[in-house]
Every structure is written in structure tokens, then in C-alpha cells.
Amino acid sequence: MNKLKPRSKTWIEFDEEVVFGAGRAALFQAIEETGSIRQAANKLGMSYRAAWGKIKATEERLGIRLVEKYAGGLQSGAVLTPQAKELMEIFQQFKKDSEASVDELFIRHFNKFFSS
Amino acid sequence: MNKLKPRSKTWIEFDEEVVFGAGRAALFQAIEETGSIRQAANKLGMSYRAAWGKIKATEERLGIRLVEKYAGGLQSGAVLTPQAKELMEIFQQFKKDSEASVDELFIRHFNKFFSS
């Protein structure tokens, strides 16, 4: 059983549509790192339009502002709101705990089957 | 938070390759119901070759015989071995418990965030 591993993927839906998951978390992370939706989208190989659509969809479904765009003289960019940072943190913890729980359940259920 | 729902998908890998998951479980279920690999493959919209490849891959990675083909005078077909039935049962229970655990973790982690 040593090479057998449980894998899991968790995400959050609202009315059967994805609200937040690993992909959305990566997008938000990239916005935090680059300070720009366009650069974040490039980094993840998606169009600006697709990235913006995902951000708006998540904001609308949750009713929470997550990304603030700003335009200055020489600078323009985007920053995550405190709520977005909190959402990311909670999601990572939720994901980590879910994986740990699945690992434990895997051993509990399959240990006997695979060692027989 | 009432319309927000956690979703999860769990599967088992061996050396980074899928050994068993919802797709494999559906294939085995269809073989049990139809008594035929070809009919099971049709039912799931896959080729006989693809279905047989998945069965062999799972058998080889686990080192367990899961499907027995037989050929008779008027009849030929396939049946699941007792080990395959046990694997399906354990996987369903593992999947169900994993989902229940993810549901619980979702509430524990997100309840405060979404009610604020």
C-alpha cells in the first residue's frame, strides 16, 4: 500500500457554479504577487478577460469586494482586499485539513484491503 | 452561506497514475449490471479498448484480478471478482466519508467568514 496514495480536490460552489477553488486561489495569489490583473492572467496563461470574469463572478456570488483596481499617473494596478486575503487563507487551511482527513480515511478504509 | 456548498473529488493514485476513482467505479458498476465489458463501455460512451485498458491498468497496479472474462457456447461475458466488489464497496464508503468530512470542515472553516 506504500505507493498507493489518495488524492482529492476540493472547491466551493454556489448554485452549481464554482465560486472558489485551486484555480481561483492561484489567480488571487498571482494578483498579490504581481500587483496586476493583466500580469497575473499572463502568468497563468489566461486572457485578461477570462481572469476579470472569474474575479467578478466570485465577487458577485459572494457579495464581497475582493480586488480593487487603481489608476495613478505613472502606475496602475490591482490589490487584493483584506477580505480576499482572508478568503485565501481560510481556503488553504480548509484544503489542507480536507487532504489530511482524506489521507486518514484512506488508511482507515483501505489498509486491510491492500494488505491482504 | 446556505447556497454555498463544498464539493470534492477523491481518487487513488499509484506512481502518479489513477488506480481507482469515480470513473473506474462507474465502469465496474456497469460491468456488474450488464455482464459485459463491451456493453459497459457503450453505456459509458467509451471504446472497448479504452475500458479494457483501464481494467488492466488497475489490475496491474494493484496486483489483483478484478474482472473475469468467460466464453461459453451461446454466452460470453464478464463478471467482477469478489475482490472487485469489495474494492467498489470500500471506495464508495471512503468517498462518502470523505465528502462528509469535507462538509464538516467547510462549515468549521467558513462559517464565520460567510456570516460576517
gemmi code that builds the backbone of each chain (N, CA, C; Angstrom):
import gemmi

chains = {
    "A": [
        ("MET", (0.841, -1.213, 0.000), (0.000, 0.000, 0.000), (0.871, 1.256, 0.000)),
        ("ASN", (2.202, 1.064, 0.142), (3.078, 2.235, 0.321), (3.117, 3.182, -0.876)),
        ("LYS", (2.896, 2.658, -2.089), (2.932, 3.535, -3.256), (1.533, 4.035, -3.638)),
        ("LEU", (0.520, 3.495, -3.001), (-0.857, 3.939, -3.272), (-1.141, 5.188, -2.449)),
        ("LYS", (-1.693, 6.195, -3.128), (-1.962, 7.449, -2.420), (-3.341, 7.990, -2.752)),
        ("PRO", (-4.052, 8.460, -1.730), (-5.334, 9.096, -2.027), (-5.072, 10.500, -2.547)),
        ("ARG", (-5.868, 10.926, -3.484), (-5.774, 12.301, -3.975), (-7.154, 12.923, -3.841)),
        ("SER", (-7.196, 14.206, -3.607), (-8.500, 14.854, -3.531), (-8.413, 16.285, -4.025)),
        ("LYS", (-9.543, 16.775, -4.444), (-9.655, 18.130, -4.941), (-10.901, 18.698, -4.282)),
        ("THR", (-10.792, 19.878, -3.727), (-11.965, 20.485, -3.086), (-12.196, 21.877, -3.655)),
        ("TRP", (-13.435, 22.239, -3.783), (-13.757, 23.584, -4.244), (-15.118, 23.975, -3.672)),
        ("ILE", (-15.509, 25.233, -3.880), (-16.781, 25.721, -3.336), (-17.691, 26.141, -4.477)),
        ("GLU", (-18.930, 25.720, -4.413), (-19.893, 26.098, -5.454), (-21.035, 26.918, -4.870)),
        ("PHE", (-21.639, 27.688, -5.756), (-22.854, 28.438, -5.409), (-23.779, 28.210, -6.596)),
        ("ASP", (-24.952, 27.640, -6.357), (-25.861, 27.331, -7.459), (-25.187, 26.527, -8.567)),
        ("GLU", (-24.452, 25.506, -8.205), (-23.777, 24.599, -9.150), (-22.625, 25.247, -9.922)),
        ("GLU", (-22.258, 26.485, -9.583), (-21.121, 27.100, -10.266), (-19.960, 27.316, -9.302)),
        ("VAL", (-18.740, 27.154, -9.819), (-17.557, 27.311, -8.968), (-17.460, 28.745, -8.439)),
        ("VAL", (-17.298, 28.868, -7.144), (-17.082, 30.174, -6.517), (-15.606, 30.349, -6.150)),
        ("PHE", (-15.033, 29.283, -5.631), (-13.629, 29.355, -5.241), (-13.041, 27.954, -5.233)),
        ("GLY", (-11.780, 27.860, -5.688), (-11.101, 26.576, -5.714), (-9.634, 26.826, -5.967)),
        ("ALA", (-8.910, 25.782, -6.310), (-7.461, 25.916, -6.509), (-7.130, 26.919, -7.618)),
        ("GLY", (-7.911, 26.924, -8.691), (-7.653, 27.836, -9.807), (-7.836, 29.291, -9.412)),
        ("ARG", (-8.938, 29.566, -8.722), (-9.233, 30.931, -8.263), (-8.168, 31.352, -7.237)),
        ("ALA", (-7.761, 30.435, -6.373), (-6.726, 30.751, -5.376), (-5.412, 31.115, -6.064)),
        ("ALA", (-5.068, 30.392, -7.140), (-3.828, 30.685, -7.883), (-3.914, 32.057, -8.546)),
        ("LEU", (-5.087, 32.393, -9.062), (-5.278, 33.708, -9.692), (-5.098, 34.840, -8.668)),
        ("PHE", (-5.711, 34.687, -7.525), (-5.603, 35.716, -6.477), (-4.157, 35.840, -5.987)),
        ("GLN", (-3.525, 34.691, -5.834), (-2.116, 34.661, -5.418), (-1.245, 35.429, -6.422)),
        ("ALA", (-1.501, 35.199, -7.706), (-0.716, 35.864, -8.758), (-0.990, 37.369, -8.781)),
        ("ILE", (-2.212, 37.775, -8.480), (-2.525, 39.215, -8.410), (-1.756, 39.835, -7.235)),
        ("GLU", (-1.743, 39.105, -6.114), (-0.997, 39.616, -4.960), (0.491, 39.773, -5.298)),
        ("GLU", (1.037, 38.794, -6.007), (2.474, 38.817, -6.327), (2.845, 39.873, -7.370)),
        ("THR", (1.987, 40.023, -8.391), (2.351, 40.924, -9.494), (1.770, 42.322, -9.341)),
        ("GLY", (0.695, 42.457, -8.527), (0.035, 43.757, -8.396), (-0.699, 44.168, -9.656)),
        ("SER", (-1.039, 43.173, -10.482), (-1.675, 43.484, -11.757), (-2.503, 42.303, -12.244)),
        ("ILE", (-3.742, 42.594, -12.651), (-4.599, 41.512, -13.156), (-4.037, 40.986, -14.481)),
        ("ARG", (-3.550, 41.916, -15.318), (-3.014, 41.501, -16.623), (-1.795, 40.587, -16.468)),
        ("GLN", (-0.886, 40.986, -15.585), (0.304, 40.147, -15.379), (-0.044, 38.816, -14.724)),
        ("ALA", (-1.015, 38.862, -13.821), (-1.456, 37.622, -13.168), (-2.051, 36.677, -14.206)),
        ("ALA", (-2.880, 37.236, -15.097), (-3.505, 36.426, -16.152), (-2.431, 35.820, -17.055)),
        ("ASN", (-1.462, 36.638, -17.479), (-0.350, 36.150, -18.314), (0.366, 34.984, -17.656)),
        ("LYS", (0.659, 35.185, -16.376), (1.396, 34.169, -15.623), (0.673, 32.821, -15.630)),
        ("LEU", (-0.671, 32.885, -15.601), (-1.454, 31.643, -15.546), (-1.921, 31.206, -16.941)),
        ("GLY", (-1.457, 31.912, -17.976), (-1.819, 31.517, -19.342), (-3.280, 31.731, -19.663)),
        ("MET", (-3.897, 32.743, -19.043), (-5.293, 33.035, -19.401), (-5.397, 34.489, -19.874)),
        ("SER", (-6.492, 34.800, -20.549), (-6.671, 36.165, -21.030), (-7.082, 37.079, -19.867)),
        ("TYR", (-6.852, 38.382, -20.052), (-7.287, 39.355, -19.062), (-8.800, 39.231, -18.857)),
        ("ARG", (-9.504, 39.094, -19.966), (-10.952, 38.983, -19.932), (-11.424, 37.786, -19.083)),
        ("ALA", (-10.759, 36.653, -19.272), (-11.121, 35.447, -18.502), (-10.839, 35.663, -17.013)),
        ("ALA", (-9.663, 36.249, -16.716), (-9.301, 36.483, -15.312), (-10.304, 37.439, -14.660)),
        ("TRP", (-10.619, 38.511, -15.359), (-11.552, 39.507, -14.823), (-12.942, 38.897, -14.627)),
        ("GLY", (-13.347, 38.066, -15.572), (-14.650, 37.390, -15.468), (-14.728, 36.503, -14.230)),
        ("LYS", (-13.627, 35.802, -13.938), (-13.602, 34.928, -12.760), (-13.663, 35.748, -11.475)),
        ("ILE", (-12.920, 36.843, -11.451), (-12.929, 37.700, -10.258), (-14.336, 38.250, -10.009)),
        ("LYS", (-14.962, 38.786, -11.073), (-16.303, 39.360, -10.920), (-17.316, 38.297, -10.504)),
        ("ALA", (-17.205, 37.112, -11.104), (-18.150, 36.031, -10.776), (-18.045, 35.679, -9.295)),
        ("THR", (-16.813, 35.556, -8.795), (-16.628, 35.217, -7.377), (-17.143, 36.348, -6.486)),
        ("GLU", (-16.835, 37.580, -6.854), (-17.307, 38.728, -6.058), (-18.838, 38.777, -6.015)),
        ("GLU", (-19.450, 38.573, -7.177), (-20.918, 38.650, -7.219), (-21.585, 37.529, -6.442)),
        ("ARG", (-21.047, 36.308, -6.587), (-21.668, 35.182, -5.893), (-21.500, 35.275, -4.381)),
        ("LEU", (-20.382, 35.870, -3.949), (-20.158, 36.005, -2.505), (-20.687, 37.322, -1.953)),
        ("GLY", (-20.930, 38.294, -2.848), (-21.352, 39.618, -2.375), (-20.245, 40.325, -1.603)),
        ("ILE", (-18.998, 40.098, -1.990), (-17.835, 40.668, -1.291), (-16.873, 41.254, -2.327)),
        ("ARG", (-16.345, 42.436, -2.070), (-15.338, 43.012, -2.958), (-13.994, 42.353, -2.687)),
        ("LEU", (-13.350, 41.814, -3.703), (-12.114, 41.056, -3.500), (-10.876, 41.696, -4.125)),
        ("VAL", (-11.081, 42.381, -5.253), (-9.938, 43.012, -5.933), (-10.267, 44.478, -6.196)),
        ("GLU", (-9.333, 45.352, -5.851), (-9.502, 46.788, -6.122), (-8.530, 47.178, -7.222)),
        ("LYS", (-9.052, 47.771, -8.295), (-8.171, 48.292, -9.336), (-7.907, 49.761, -9.022)),
        ("TYR", (-6.721, 50.218, -9.309), (-6.438, 51.637, -9.128), (-5.654, 52.133, -10.337)),
        ("ALA", (-5.823, 53.412, -10.645), (-5.085, 54.003, -11.756), (-4.431, 55.272, -11.237)),
        ("GLY", (-3.137, 55.393, -11.426), (-2.418, 56.585, -10.973), (-1.786, 57.270, -12.168)),
        ("GLY", (-0.876, 58.198, -11.928), (-0.210, 58.883, -13.034), (0.674, 57.920, -13.800)),
        ("LEU", (1.679, 57.411, -13.116), (2.637, 56.523, -13.772), (2.302, 55.056, -13.512)),
        ("GLN", (1.493, 54.843, -12.494), (1.236, 53.477, -12.048), (-0.247, 53.141, -12.130)),
        ("SER", (-0.531, 51.918, -12.503), (-1.892, 51.417, -12.328), (-1.742, 49.953, -11.941)),
        ("GLY", (-2.749, 49.421, -11.327), (-2.596, 48.047, -10.882), (-3.808, 47.552, -10.125)),
        ("ALA", (-3.620, 46.489, -9.394), (-4.714, 45.881, -8.639), (-4.181, 45.342, -7.323)),
        ("VAL", (-4.979, 45.483, -6.295), (-4.610, 44.899, -4.993), (-5.771, 44.070, -4.458)),
        ("LEU", (-5.419, 43.080, -3.675), (-6.445, 42.268, -3.016), (-6.994, 43.028, -1.818)),
        ("THR", (-8.276, 42.896, -1.576), (-8.863, 43.471, -0.361), (-8.506, 42.574, 0.831)),
        ("PRO", (-8.631, 43.085, 2.051), (-8.386, 42.231, 3.223), (-9.291, 40.991, 3.220)),
        ("GLN", (-10.525, 41.155, 2.707), (-11.451, 40.012, 2.647), (-10.912, 38.918, 1.712)),
        ("ALA", (-10.308, 39.344, 0.604), (-9.742, 38.366, -0.341), (-8.598, 37.599, 0.316)),
        ("LYS", (-7.758, 38.329, 1.068), (-6.634, 37.655, 1.734), (-7.134, 36.666, 2.783)),
        ("GLU", (-8.190, 37.076, 3.478), (-8.761, 36.185, 4.488), (-9.369, 34.935, 3.819)),
        ("LEU", (-10.080, 35.156, 2.714), (-10.683, 34.039, 1.973), (-9.613, 33.050, 1.521)),
        ("MET", (-8.507, 33.573, 0.978), (-7.411, 32.711, 0.531), (-6.832, 31.895, 1.670)),
        ("GLU", (-6.622, 32.558, 2.792), (-6.055, 31.861, 3.964), (-6.978, 30.760, 4.465)),
        ("ILE", (-8.258, 31.104, 4.573), (-9.222, 30.113, 5.070), (-9.318, 28.945, 4.087)),
        ("PHE", (-9.328, 29.258, 2.786), (-9.424, 28.184, 1.792), (-8.212, 27.249, 1.867)),
        ("GLN", (-7.011, 27.821, 2.022), (-5.807, 26.973, 2.103), (-5.870, 26.053, 3.320)),
        ("GLN", (-6.366, 26.589, 4.428), (-6.471, 25.783, 5.638), (-7.519, 24.679, 5.470)),
        ("PHE", (-8.637, 25.067, 4.867), (-9.728, 24.116, 4.571), (-9.212, 22.995, 3.658)),
        ("LYS", (-8.455, 23.366, 2.619), (-7.893, 22.408, 1.658), (-6.912, 21.463, 2.370)),
        ("LYS", (-6.062, 22.044, 3.183), (-5.050, 21.253, 3.894), (-5.713, 20.258, 4.859)),
        ("ASP", (-6.676, 20.747, 5.618), (-7.378, 19.874, 6.563), (-8.177, 18.800, 5.828)),
        ("SER", (-8.779, 19.165, 4.682), (-9.538, 18.185, 3.897), (-8.611, 17.078, 3.411)),
        ("GLU", (-7.451, 17.452, 2.912), (-6.500, 16.454, 2.423), (-6.023, 15.540, 3.538)),
        ("ALA", (-5.767, 16.129, 4.698), (-5.313, 15.324, 5.844), (-6.398, 14.331, 6.252)),
        ("SER", (-7.638, 14.804, 6.203), (-8.755, 13.957, 6.588), (-8.947, 12.811, 5.582)),
        ("VAL", (-8.797, 13.128, 4.298), (-8.916, 12.103, 3.249), (-7.785, 11.076, 3.388)),
        ("ASP", (-6.585, 11.533, 3.697), (-5.454, 10.615, 3.917), (-5.767, 9.632, 5.044)),
        ("GLU", (-6.313, 10.183, 6.112), (-6.627, 9.362, 7.280), (-7.741, 8.353, 6.958)),
        ("LEU", (-8.759, 8.819, 6.251), (-9.866, 7.929, 5.883), (-9.403, 6.846, 4.910)),
        ("PHE", (-8.482, 7.200, 4.050), (-7.939, 6.225, 3.090), (-7.294, 5.065, 3.841)),
        ("ILE", (-6.444, 5.413, 4.802), (-5.777, 4.369, 5.594), (-6.813, 3.543, 6.352)),
        ("ARG", (-7.752, 4.253, 6.980), (-8.754, 3.535, 7.775), (-9.551, 2.536, 6.921)),
        ("HIS", (-9.960, 2.974, 5.706), (-10.795, 2.108, 4.871), (-10.016, 1.044, 4.093)),
        ("PHE", (-8.848, 1.421, 3.576), (-8.173, 0.534, 2.630), (-7.054, -0.306, 3.219)),
        ("ASN", (-6.626, -0.005, 4.421), (-5.471, -0.682, 4.979), (-5.612, -2.202, 4.925)),
        ("LYS", (-6.774, -2.664, 5.353), (-6.998, -4.111, 5.409), (-7.056, -4.717, 3.999)),
        ("PHE", (-7.758, -3.994, 3.089), (-7.929, -4.498, 1.727), (-6.575, -4.676, 1.026)),
        ("PHE", (-5.729, -3.662, 1.128), (-4.473, -3.708, 0.378), (-3.374, -4.528, 1.043)),
        ("SER", (-3.558, -4.846, 2.321), (-2.520, -5.654, 2.965), (-2.880, -7.129, 2.919)),
        ("SER", (-4.088, -7.450, 2.440), (-4.496, -8.869, 2.419), (-3.986, -9.574, 1.180)),
    ],
    "B": [
        ("MET", (-24.707, 31.830, 3.655), (-23.880, 30.639, 3.400), (-24.734, 29.452, 2.922)),
        ("ASN", (-26.059, 29.613, 2.977), (-26.919, 28.455, 2.702), (-26.824, 27.905, 1.274)),
        ("LYS", (-26.485, 28.769, 0.305), (-26.367, 28.279, -1.064), (-24.938, 27.886, -1.440)),
        ("LEU", (-24.002, 28.196, -0.561), (-22.606, 27.830, -0.805), (-22.389, 26.387, -0.366)),
        ("LYS", (-21.755, 25.619, -1.260), (-21.544, 24.206, -0.932), (-20.135, 23.765, -1.252)),
        ("PRO", (-19.528, 22.999, -0.343), (-18.218, 22.451, -0.673), (-18.405, 21.263, -1.619)),
        ("ARG", (-17.490, 21.123, -2.552), (-17.508, 19.951, -3.427), (-16.136, 19.311, -3.357)),
        ("SER", (-16.109, 18.012, -3.516), (-14.820, 17.351, -3.506), (-14.829, 16.131, -4.410)),
        ("LYS", (-13.647, 15.780, -4.819), (-13.464, 14.630, -5.684), (-12.286, 13.878, -5.097)),
        ("THR", (-12.429, 12.573, -4.928), (-11.324, 11.790, -4.375), (-11.009, 10.623, -5.298)),
        ("TRP", (-9.758, 10.283, -5.399), (-9.359, 9.135, -6.199), (-8.065, 8.556, -5.627)),
        ("ILE", (-7.631, 7.428, -6.159), (-6.423, 6.780, -5.655), (-5.396, 6.703, -6.777)),
        ("GLU", (-4.174, 7.064, -6.462), (-3.110, 7.003, -7.464), (-2.018, 6.035, -7.029)),
        ("PHE", (-1.316, 5.549, -8.038), (-0.139, 4.722, -7.805), (0.912, 5.277, -8.744)),
        ("ASP", (2.037, 5.737, -8.214), (3.068, 6.343, -9.082), (2.483, 7.446, -9.967)),
        ("GLU", (1.702, 8.327, -9.406), (1.107, 9.482, -10.103), (0.044, 9.116, -11.153)),
        ("GLU", (-0.315, 7.821, -11.231), (-1.360, 7.459, -12.195), (-2.616, 6.984, -11.464)),
        ("VAL", (-3.776, 7.312, -12.032), (-5.037, 6.922, -11.387), (-5.172, 5.400, -11.323)),
        ("VAL", (-5.459, 4.894, -10.148), (-5.713, 3.467, -9.960), (-7.213, 3.211, -9.819)),
        ("PHE", (-7.853, 4.075, -9.063), (-9.294, 3.921, -8.860), (-9.909, 5.263, -8.495)),
        ("GLY", (-11.093, 5.518, -9.036), (-11.789, 6.759, -8.750), (-13.227, 6.620, -9.224)),
        ("ALA", (-13.929, 7.729, -9.327), (-15.343, 7.680, -9.693), (-15.539, 7.059, -11.081)),
        ("GLY", (-14.652, 7.338, -12.022), (-14.765, 6.801, -13.388), (-14.602, 5.297, -13.418)),
        ("ARG", (-13.579, 4.815, -12.730), (-13.313, 3.384, -12.657), (-14.469, 2.689, -11.927)),
        ("ALA", (-14.976, 3.307, -10.880), (-16.105, 2.738, -10.124), (-17.337, 2.609, -11.022)),
        ("ALA", (-17.571, 3.620, -11.876), (-18.728, 3.579, -12.785), (-18.560, 2.460, -13.811)),
        ("LEU", (-17.329, 2.265, -14.281), (-17.058, 1.197, -15.258), (-17.316, -0.181, -14.643)),
        ("PHE", (-16.825, -0.388, -13.436), (-17.017, -1.676, -12.757), (-18.508, -1.918, -12.468)),
        ("GLN", (-19.181, -0.852, -12.055), (-20.629, -0.928, -11.799), (-21.373, -1.353, -13.069)),
        ("ALA", (-20.975, -0.753, -14.192), (-21.642, -1.062, -15.463), (-21.350, -2.495, -15.910)),
        ("ILE", (-20.144, -2.991, -15.609), (-19.822, -4.386, -15.942), (-20.696, -5.318, -15.094)),
        ("GLU", (-20.841, -4.956, -13.833), (-21.685, -5.774, -12.948), (-23.139, -5.805, -13.463)),
        ("GLU", (-23.616, -4.642, -13.905), (-25.016, -4.563, -14.356), (-25.262, -5.247, -15.691)),
        ("THR", (-24.305, -5.104, -16.625), (-24.533, -5.633, -17.976), (-23.938, -7.021, -18.179)),
        ("GLY", (-22.982, -7.403, -17.339), (-22.310, -8.688, -17.519), (-21.427, -8.717, -18.755)),
        ("SER", (-21.029, -7.547, -19.240), (-20.259, -7.479, -20.481), (-19.398, -6.223, -20.506)),
        ("ILE", (-18.124, -6.383, -20.835), (-17.236, -5.220, -20.912), (-17.668, -4.321, -22.073)),
        ("ARG", (-18.044, -4.945, -23.200), (-18.441, -4.147, -24.363), (-19.693, -3.302, -24.071)),
        ("GLN", (-20.687, -3.933, -23.445), (-21.916, -3.177, -23.130), (-21.654, -2.101, -22.076)),
        ("ALA", (-20.776, -2.421, -21.131), (-20.432, -1.428, -20.100), (-19.751, -0.226, -20.746)),
        ("ALA", (-18.812, -0.509, -21.680), (-18.100, 0.560, -22.377), (-19.085, 1.428, -23.161)),
        ("ASN", (-19.985, 0.772, -23.900), (-21.019, 1.510, -24.667), (-21.817, 2.433, -23.768)),
        ("LYS", (-22.246, 1.871, -22.651), (-23.062, 2.617, -21.703), (-22.366, 3.891, -21.235)),
        ("LEU", (-21.043, 3.832, -21.099), (-20.283, 4.980, -20.603), (-19.670, 5.799, -21.742)),
        ("GLY", (-20.019, 5.436, -22.982), (-19.522, 6.215, -24.123), (-18.025, 6.084, -24.342)),
        ("MET", (-17.484, 4.910, -24.006), (-16.051, 4.717, -24.290), (-15.868, 3.471, -25.149)),
        ("SER", (-14.703, 3.356, -25.758), (-14.446, 2.187, -26.606), (-14.152, 0.970, -25.728)),
        ("TYR", (-14.326, -0.219, -26.309), (-13.985, -1.461, -25.614), (-12.518, -1.426, -25.213)),
        ("ARG", (-11.692, -0.958, -26.176), (-10.250, -0.895, -25.958), (-9.891, -0.009, -24.753)),
        ("ALA", (-10.560, 1.141, -24.646), (-10.297, 2.058, -23.527), (-10.727, 1.414, -22.203)),
        ("ALA", (-11.907, 0.784, -22.216), (-12.414, 0.149, -20.997), (-11.467, -0.971, -20.551)),
        ("TRP", (-11.068, -1.799, -21.499), (-10.182, -2.925, -21.179), (-8.831, -2.418, -20.668)),
        ("GLY", (-8.345, -1.352, -21.270), (-7.078, -0.743, -20.843), (-7.141, -0.271, -19.400)),
        ("LYS", (-8.275, 0.328, -19.030), (-8.430, 0.813, -17.655), (-8.492, -0.351, -16.668)),
        ("ILE", (-9.215, -1.384, -17.053), (-9.319, -2.557, -16.171), (-7.933, -3.173, -15.944)),
        ("LYS", (-7.195, -3.379, -17.057), (-5.866, -3.999, -16.943), (-4.916, -3.130, -16.127)),
        ("ALA", (-4.989, -1.807, -16.351), (-4.103, -0.888, -15.619), (-4.366, -0.985, -14.117)),
        ("THR", (-5.640, -0.995, -13.741), (-5.983, -1.088, -12.315), (-5.543, -2.439, -11.749)),
        ("GLU", (-5.803, -3.506, -12.497), (-5.397, -4.843, -12.032), (-3.886, -4.923, -11.838)),
        ("GLU", (-3.136, -4.397, -12.812), (-1.674, -4.491, -12.724), (-1.113, -3.654, -11.584)),
        ("ARG", (-1.661, -2.438, -11.431), (-1.131, -1.580, -10.371), (-1.456, -2.112, -8.983)),
        ("LEU", (-2.607, -2.783, -8.865), (-2.971, -3.332, -7.548), (-2.468, -4.758, -7.361)),
        ("GLY", (-2.137, -5.414, -8.461), (-1.739, -6.821, -8.361), (-2.898, -7.715, -7.956)),
        ("ILE", (-4.107, -7.351, -8.390), (-5.319, -8.097, -8.023), (-6.148, -8.343, -9.283)),
        ("ARG", (-6.678, -9.531, -9.441), (-7.574, -9.818, -10.555), (-8.951, -9.251, -10.231)),
        ("LEU", (-9.506, -8.435, -11.128), (-10.772, -7.751, -10.840), (-11.922, -8.156, -11.755)),
        ("VAL", (-11.607, -8.474, -13.000), (-12.665, -8.862, -13.947), (-12.284, -10.185, -14.602)),
        ("GLU", (-13.238, -11.110, -14.627), (-13.013, -12.398, -15.289), (-13.866, -12.446, -16.548)),
        ("LYS", (-13.222, -12.687, -17.685), (-13.978, -12.876, -18.926), (-14.265, -14.362, -19.085)),
        ("TYR", (-15.406, -14.677, -19.618), (-15.675, -16.081, -19.902), (-16.308, -16.206, -21.279)),
        ("ALA", (-16.105, -17.328, -21.911), (-16.701, -17.571, -23.217), (-17.386, -18.926, -23.165)),
        ("GLY", (-18.651, -18.953, -23.514), (-19.388, -20.202, -23.474), (-19.903, -20.502, -24.872)),
        ("GLY", (-20.815, -21.450, -24.981), (-21.355, -21.798, -26.303), (-22.187, -20.643, -26.838)),
        ("LEU", (-23.251, -20.336, -26.167), (-24.158, -19.276, -26.625), (-23.878, -17.951, -25.933)),
        ("GLN", (-23.166, -18.038, -24.822), (-22.974, -16.858, -23.975), (-21.500, -16.530, -23.813)),
        ("SER", (-21.191, -15.250, -23.791), (-19.867, -14.847, -23.330), (-20.079, -13.572, -22.535)),
        ("GLY", (-19.119, -13.263, -21.704), (-19.334, -12.065, -20.891), (-18.235, -11.867, -19.896)),
        ("ALA", (-18.520, -11.047, -18.912), (-17.521, -10.714, -17.901), (-18.201, -10.577, -16.549)),
        ("VAL", (-17.504, -11.032, -15.537), (-18.010, -10.862, -14.167), (-16.920, -10.256, -13.294)),
        ("LEU", (-17.375, -9.525, -12.291), (-16.430, -8.968, -11.331), (-16.003, -10.053, -10.353)),
        ("THR", (-14.762, -10.013, -9.941), (-14.297, -10.943, -8.906), (-14.783, -10.428, -7.542)),
        ("PRO", (-14.777, -11.283, -6.535), (-15.167, -10.812, -5.195), (-14.286, -9.641, -4.733)),
        ("GLN", (-12.999, -9.647, -5.125), (-12.090, -8.551, -4.745), (-12.537, -7.228, -5.367)),
        ("ALA", (-13.032, -7.287, -6.616), (-13.511, -6.069, -7.286), (-14.730, -5.509, -6.558)),
        ("LYS", (-15.628, -6.421, -6.159), (-16.827, -5.971, -5.432), (-16.455, -5.344, -4.093)),
        ("GLU", (-15.485, -5.939, -3.441), (-15.026, -5.405, -2.158), (-14.380, -4.033, -2.358)),
        ("LEU", (-13.546, -3.911, -3.410), (-12.890, -2.636, -3.715), (-13.928, -1.536, -3.969)),
        ("MET", (-14.977, -1.869, -4.749), (-16.026, -0.895, -5.036), (-16.736, -0.439, -3.770)),
        ("GLU", (-17.035, -1.402, -2.929), (-17.733, -1.085, -1.668), (-16.890, -0.196, -0.764)),
        ("ILE", (-15.614, -0.568, -0.636), (-14.721, 0.215, 0.229), (-14.549, 1.616, -0.345)),
        ("PHE", (-14.399, 1.699, -1.669), (-14.219, 3.016, -2.284), (-15.445, 3.902, -2.068)),
        ("GLN", (-16.645, 3.331, -2.216), (-17.869, 4.128, -2.014), (-17.944, 4.649, -0.583)),
        ("GLN", (-17.566, 3.814, 0.352), (-17.610, 4.220, 1.756), (-16.558, 5.292, 2.038)),
        ("PHE", (-15.378, 5.093, 1.467), (-14.283, 6.075, 1.587), (-14.712, 7.421, 1.005)),
        ("LYS", (-15.356, 7.388, -0.176), (-15.826, 8.593, -0.868), (-16.892, 9.315, -0.025)),
        ("LYS", (-17.828, 8.526, 0.489), (-18.914, 9.082, 1.292), (-18.376, 9.729, 2.573)),
        ("ASP", (-17.472, 9.034, 3.248), (-16.891, 9.568, 4.481), (-16.035, 10.803, 4.188)),
        ("SER", (-15.328, 10.783, 3.050), (-14.505, 11.943, 2.687), (-15.395, 13.153, 2.458)),
        ("GLU", (-16.502, 12.956, 1.747), (-17.410, 14.071, 1.477), (-18.014, 14.622, 2.766)),
        ("ALA", (-18.375, 13.722, 3.666), (-18.957, 14.162, 4.946), (-17.937, 14.966, 5.741)),
        ("SER", (-16.700, 14.521, 5.681), (-15.641, 15.201, 6.411), (-15.359, 16.582, 5.807)),
        ("VAL", (-15.360, 16.676, 4.478), (-15.153, 17.957, 3.796), (-16.311, 18.917, 4.119)),
        ("ASP", (-17.526, 18.399, 4.162), (-18.689, 19.228, 4.524), (-18.506, 19.835, 5.914)),
        ("GLU", (-18.076, 18.995, 6.817), (-17.892, 19.421, 8.205), (-16.772, 20.464, 8.314)),
        ("LEU", (-15.672, 20.210, 7.610), (-14.537, 21.147, 7.631), (-14.915, 22.479, 6.983)),
        ("PHE", (-15.745, 22.415, 5.955), (-16.194, 23.637, 5.287), (-16.944, 24.530, 6.275)),
        ("ILE", (-17.864, 23.933, 6.998), (-18.628, 24.703, 7.986), (-17.698, 25.256, 9.062)),
        ("ARG", (-16.810, 24.401, 9.554), (-15.908, 24.825, 10.617), (-15.036, 26.008, 10.186)),
        ("HIS", (-14.512, 25.936, 8.949), (-13.604, 26.997, 8.494), (-14.307, 28.255, 7.989)),
        ("PHE", (-15.416, 28.071, 7.278), (-16.005, 29.211, 6.576), (-17.190, 29.866, 7.262)),
        ("ASN", (-17.729, 29.205, 8.262), (-18.946, 29.725, 8.885), (-18.815, 31.189, 9.299)),
        ("LYS", (-17.734, 31.499, 9.959), (-17.525, 32.854, 10.460), (-17.321, 33.831, 9.289)),
        ("PHE", (-16.528, 33.411, 8.310), (-16.223, 34.299, 7.177), (-17.488, 34.683, 6.410)),
        ("PHE", (-18.341, 33.707, 6.121), (-19.513, 33.990, 5.298), (-20.669, 34.606, 6.066)),
        ("SER", (-20.627, 34.539, 7.388), (-21.741, 35.140, 8.125), (-21.411, 36.565, 8.557)),
        ("SER", (-20.126, 36.965, 8.341), (-19.748, 38.316, 8.780), (-20.137, 39.353, 7.734)),
    ],
}
model = gemmi.Model(1)
for chain_id, residues in chains.items():
    chain = gemmi.Chain(chain_id)
    for i, (resn, *xyz) in enumerate(residues, 1):
        res = gemmi.Residue()
        res.name, res.seqid = resn, gemmi.SeqId(i, " ")
        for name, pos in zip(("N", "CA", "C"), xyz):
            atom = gemmi.Atom()
            atom.name, atom.element = name, gemmi.Element(name[0])
            atom.pos, atom.b_iso = gemmi.Position(*pos), 0.0
            res.add_atom(atom)
        chain.add_residue(res)
    model.add_chain(chain)
structure = gemmi.Structure()
structure.add_model(model)
structure.setup_entities()
